Amino acid sequence: MKSLPLIFLGVFFTLAFSWTGIVLTSHLQMKDLTPVTAELVDKDDKPVGGGNFLVNGVTIKNTDGMTAYPLRPVGEAQRGKEIYEQMGCLYCHSQQVRRKGFGADFERGWGNRQSVARDYIEQDRVMLGTMRTGPDLTNVGLRYPELWQYQHIYNPQITSTGSTMPPYPFLFEVQTINELTGPSVEALELPANYHPGPGFEVIPTQRAKDLVSYLMSLNQDYELPEIKFTEE
Amino acid sequence: MKARLGEVDASMRQPAMLFLVSAVFWLLAGSAFAIMAAIKSTNPDFLGLSEWLTFGRVRTAHLNAMIFGWGNNVIFAVAPWIMGRLCKARIRHTNILLAAGIFWNIAVTVGIFGILRGDMVGVEWLEMPAYITPLVIITYALIGVWVVIAFRWRQSEHVYVSQWYILAAFFWLPWLYTIAQIMLIFEPATGVVQSLTNWWFAHNVLGLWLTPIAIATAYYLIPKVLGRPIHSYYLSVVGFWALALFYNWAGVHHLIGGPVPAWVISAGTVASVMMVIPVIVTAINHHLTVVGSHKDGWASPTIRFVMFGAINYTVVSLFGSAMALRHVNEVTHFTHFTVGHAHHGVYAFFTMIMFGAVYYMMPRLLFREWRNPFLIRVHWWMCGLGILLMVISLQIGGWIQGLEMNALDADGVPVHTFIQVVENTKPWLWLRSLSGLMLLVGHIAFAINVFWMIFSPKTEGQVTQPTLLTPTTEET
């Protein structure tokens, strides 16, 4: 094996082979996925999707009152994704529910159906995650209310004693309570031992609000043509 | 005209030392980030008020400092040097390497600063912000071109196995990086194609970059130090092409159970298991070359570290193949077991071989012997035992974590609450922090020896034999 061109051809084709297989083929397989309603089907009994869909070259508006899933995250939820990235949340939290019988994702209440590829097509940064130092975050917005999320981010020990999740006090501001207008409506409700003290209040910054909106948007609480809720 | 090894060494001195000194600096910085992250994983309030040092950022700074600061710098020192020696030609164009060295270290410094600052990209192993991408691509291109030039105008009649691996690795990495950067950052793919691209890239950084370079280094140093030929040429050809073919496909085992096409996962699992072939073949070649020379090997710091790495390559790869099996993966996936496995590969295999290479290389570059064998012993024992403790504690702790996470009672209710599972990992994570401290001590000993050597006078002519840690067979 002395020839430079031969070695190069070999290393080129081995890598090209795996890229074609893993990346390109998957892309071709999934590129046509669109948001869909679970119920709508065309004449061949295939699901149709989007706000509009094509039938024989004619664009038809989707049925009113039906929502096509997954939804595109917008506004605060979309910005919150950036906070999630910047804080490195994905190193401890996954965003994928595995099928019933593989792991205990169902039994832990993380979801009542398996996550599928279509669930992620509207996200511009897909963070499935590879670690569960903390729980999976699919449907975390269904499991806990917003107040819980804010308290948990401010200091996880408030809601989950013994947690190893870091606190994020820098996403909040401690300020003195305005004597004229009284406590802010946005002030975070905190147990006494985490409260900064009388005369003070803790206000979530915009970043905290964005992050919580993002977390509340991670729900997969809809059925898709290819996946229905798992019956008990 | 053929060049003597001494001439090659002399002309490689500047670029190799630039990369080596940078590598040692990043090794220490990466260790500091590692200790912070390790303490935070049991005591989350530690430095908890600092946004720049929140767990997600220091952990990522640690990974990037180690892989791209320490790993790439030490590779850029060792691999061109081995290539130059094996090509036996006068070394030219070292300015290319010097320029690359400067670009690279600016890129990593800015990249890690960006991570801490909050410009981190949410793609594993590609976290350094996009504004350093041009510098990274320029560096990879410069060094890749240098390696190809060195090979193309070689004066040696033979091409040795190390040269294939180095050539291949220097082609694979730039290509991998460029494609991943385009498909994930500049023109992101839709949906989970991102995740597939991510793991195709990230696992291949390990499999098609760190691994071939470390194997090439072991292939070069074992016969060189022990003075005996490699066991089998034909096996080395099989090992090379089997690795090239199978390792490529293995990365998707990080997505087993995930929302990606089942056939991709199956292909990844098959490839991961097929990796047994190149691993066994390489193991036979490395280990059978050493058989019978254990005493000499133990005396040489280089061979101690390199053989530790070679043995762990075999072990970690077989573990990796097993972890890709669905039933094993069901337990190990999402746990500290995988973290242990990653350190097993990158540290116990790759990094230890690189330490061995530095012990061989620096005296020849600088015409100085190692100043202090005691510091080498400290380095060896702290890092050898430290990494074993780390891998064992993370893998036992991770296995228990995985079992507890999945355990259901007769009614189908989880036996352990999530917080109980977390609590039960803490003792193992404490052991991990302890092992990290041991590695830090080893790294400090190594760094002292390196800088002591650099700042001391030449010993050429006074010292007649290399530093040995025990008497060899020849002396007894």
Interface residues (C-beta under 8 A of the other chain):
Chain A: M1 K2 L4 I7 F8 G10 V11 F12 T14 L15 F17 S18 W19 G21 I22 V23 T25 S26 H27 Q29 M30 K31 L33 Y84 E85 Q86 M87 G88 C89 L90 Y91 C92 S94 Q96 R98 R99 F102 G103 A104 E107 R108 Q114 S115 V116 A117 R118 D119 Y120 I121 Q123 D124 R125 V126 M127 L128 G129 T130 M131 R132 T133 G134 P135 P156 S160 T161 G162 S163 T164 M165 P166 P167 Y168 P169 F170
Chain B: K40 S41 T42 P44 D45 G48 L49 S50 E51 T54 F55 G56 R57 R59 T60 G118 D119 M120 V121 G122 V123 E124 V148 F151 R152 H158 V159 W164 L167 A168 F171 W172 W175 L176 I179 M183 P188 A189 T190 G191 V192 V193 Q194 S195 L196 T197 W200 N204 L208 V237 W241 A244 L245 N248 W249 G251 V252 H254 L255 G257 G258 P259 V260 P261 V264 A267 G268 R326 E330 H333 F334 T335 H336 T338 V339 M405 N406 A407 L408 G412 V413 P414 F418 I419 V422 E423 K426 L429
